[in-house]
């Protein structure tokens, strides 16, 4: 299945759609803030995860790496450093350095010999990471279902021969 945005309904319901998306983002950030201990700490940890895991999401990753239950080999991680975290979060480099140093001292992050920043061994396999992922997916699903109910989103079978005219699917 593929989600399709109906542009006419999205435009007609732009305020409701905007509020639903902003509300979802706020709830997702709250989940991260609770897990990380603060908003800036959440941004840094989100950036570390996104930067390190970037290669895994390109193309068709090895099936074993699709689960957080299996540690990702360092050789497959994209190098994450203070500059890349600062660029990804919009925080200045000195703020990122302070937060990273604090998160290294507290345990969720580690600095490798080459200077790259990663999560400590086993962190992504821990129950808190799984709980956070499940809660975020539940929130995304809840919002997607509301947008489906509103008509802003619809589903289309992947590979089905369809044409779209004025925001409606015809088969």
C-alpha positions as CSV (number, residue, x, y, z in Angstrom):
1,X,0.0,0.0,0.0
2,X,1.1,3.5,-0.7
3,X,-0.3,6.6,1.0
4,X,-1.5,9.3,-1.4
5,X,-2.2,13.0,-0.6
6,X,-5.4,14.3,-2.1
7,X,-4.3,17.9,-2.9
8,X,-7.9,19.2,-3.2
9,X,-8.9,18.0,0.2
10,X,-5.5,18.9,1.7
11,X,-6.0,22.5,0.4
12,X,-9.7,22.6,1.6
13,X,-8.7,21.3,5.0
14,X,-5.3,22.9,5.3
15,X,-5.9,24.3,8.8
16,X,-7.0,20.9,10.2
17,X,-4.1,19.1,8.4
18,X,-1.6,21.6,9.7
19,X,-2.9,21.3,13.3
20,X,-2.8,17.5,13.1
21,X,0.8,17.5,11.8
22,X,2.0,20.1,14.3
23,X,0.3,18.2,17.2
24,X,1.9,15.0,16.1
25,X,5.3,16.6,16.0
26,X,4.8,18.1,19.4
27,X,3.9,14.7,20.9
28,X,6.9,13.0,19.1
29,X,9.2,15.7,20.5
30,X,7.7,15.2,24.0
31,X,8.4,11.5,23.8
32,X,12.0,12.2,22.9
33,X,12.4,14.9,25.5
34,X,11.2,12.5,28.2
35,X,13.6,9.8,27.0
36,X,16.6,12.1,26.6
37,X,16.2,14.4,29.5
38,X,15.7,17.7,27.6
39,X,14.9,19.2,24.2
40,X,18.4,19.9,23.2
41,X,19.6,16.5,24.4
42,X,16.7,14.9,22.4
43,X,17.8,16.8,19.2
44,X,21.4,15.6,19.7
45,X,20.4,12.0,20.2
46,X,18.0,12.1,17.2
47,X,20.8,13.5,15.1
48,X,23.3,10.9,16.2
49,X,20.8,8.1,15.4
50,X,19.8,9.6,12.0
51,X,23.4,10.3,11.0
52,X,24.8,7.0,12.1
53,X,22.0,5.0,10.5
54,X,21.7,6.9,7.3
55,X,23.4,4.2,5.2
56,X,21.1,1.5,6.5
57,X,18.0,3.3,5.0
58,X,19.5,3.7,1.6
59,X,18.7,0.9,-0.9
60,X,17.8,-2.5,0.5
61,X,19.6,-3.0,3.8
62,X,20.6,-6.4,5.0
63,X,17.5,-8.0,6.6
64,X,19.4,-8.6,9.9
65,X,19.9,-4.8,10.2
66,X,16.3,-3.9,9.9
67,X,15.7,-4.6,13.7
68,X,17.1,-2.6,16.6
69,X,17.6,-6.0,18.3
70,X,20.8,-6.5,16.3
71,X,23.7,-4.1,16.9
72,X,24.8,-2.2,13.7
73,X,28.4,-2.8,12.8
74,X,30.5,0.4,13.0
75,X,31.7,-0.2,9.4
76,X,28.1,0.5,8.2
77,X,27.6,3.7,10.2
78,X,28.0,7.1,8.6
79,X,30.6,9.1,10.6
80,X,28.9,11.4,13.1
81,X,30.8,14.3,14.6
82,X,30.1,17.6,16.3
83,X,29.8,19.5,13.1
84,X,27.3,17.1,11.5
85,X,25.2,17.1,14.7
86,X,25.3,20.9,14.7
87,X,24.3,21.1,11.1
88,X,21.5,18.5,11.6
89,X,20.0,20.2,14.7
90,X,20.6,23.9,14.1
91,X,22.3,24.2,17.4
92,X,25.7,25.9,17.5
93,X,28.8,23.8,17.6
94,X,29.8,24.8,21.2
95,X,26.3,23.9,22.5
96,X,26.5,20.6,20.7
97,X,30.0,19.9,22.2
98,X,28.7,20.6,25.8
99,X,25.6,18.4,25.3
100,X,27.6,15.6,23.7
101,X,30.2,15.7,26.5
102,X,27.4,15.5,29.1
103,X,25.7,12.6,27.3
104,X,29.0,10.8,27.1
105,X,29.5,11.3,30.9
106,X,25.9,10.1,31.5
107,X,26.2,7.1,29.3
108,X,24.0,7.1,26.2
109,X,26.8,8.3,23.9
110,X,30.4,7.4,23.4
111,X,33.2,8.9,21.4
112,X,35.2,6.5,19.3
113,X,39.0,6.6,18.8
114,X,38.5,8.3,15.4
115,X,36.4,11.0,17.1
116,X,33.0,9.8,15.8
117,X,30.1,9.9,18.2
118,X,27.8,6.9,18.6
119,X,25.4,5.3,21.1
120,X,27.0,3.0,23.7
121,X,27.0,-0.7,22.9
122,X,23.6,-2.1,23.6
123,X,21.7,1.2,23.9
124,X,19.6,0.6,20.7
125,X,18.8,-2.9,21.9
126,X,17.5,-1.6,25.3
127,X,13.9,-1.6,26.4
128,X,13.7,2.2,26.5
129,X,14.7,2.5,22.9
130,X,12.1,0.0,21.9
131,X,9.4,1.7,24.0
132,X,10.3,5.1,22.4
133,X,10.1,3.6,18.9
134,X,6.7,1.9,19.6
135,X,5.3,5.1,21.1
136,X,6.5,7.2,18.1
137,X,5.0,4.7,15.6
138,X,1.7,4.6,17.5
139,X,1.6,8.4,17.4
140,X,2.4,8.5,13.7
141,X,-0.3,5.8,13.0
142,X,-2.9,7.7,15.0
143,X,-2.2,10.9,13.0
144,X,-2.2,9.0,9.7
145,X,-5.5,7.4,10.6
146,X,-7.0,10.8,11.4
147,X,-5.8,12.2,8.0
148,X,-7.2,9.1,6.3
149,X,-10.6,9.8,8.0
150,X,-10.4,13.4,7.0
151,X,-9.8,12.3,3.3
152,X,-6.5,14.1,3.1
153,X,-4.7,10.8,2.8
154,X,-5.9,7.7,0.9
155,X,-4.3,4.3,0.2
156,X,-3.3,2.9,-3.2
157,X,-2.2,-0.6,-3.9
158,X,1.5,-0.6,-4.9
159,X,1.9,-1.7,-8.5
160,X,-1.8,-1.3,-9.3
161,X,-2.5,0.3,-12.6
162,X,-4.1,3.6,-11.6
163,X,-4.3,7.1,-12.9
164,X,-5.0,10.1,-10.8
165,X,-7.3,12.8,-12.0
166,X,-8.1,15.9,-9.9
167,X,-7.0,14.2,-6.7
168,X,-9.2,11.1,-7.2
169,X,-8.0,7.6,-8.1
170,X,-9.7,5.9,-10.9
171,X,-9.2,2.2,-11.8
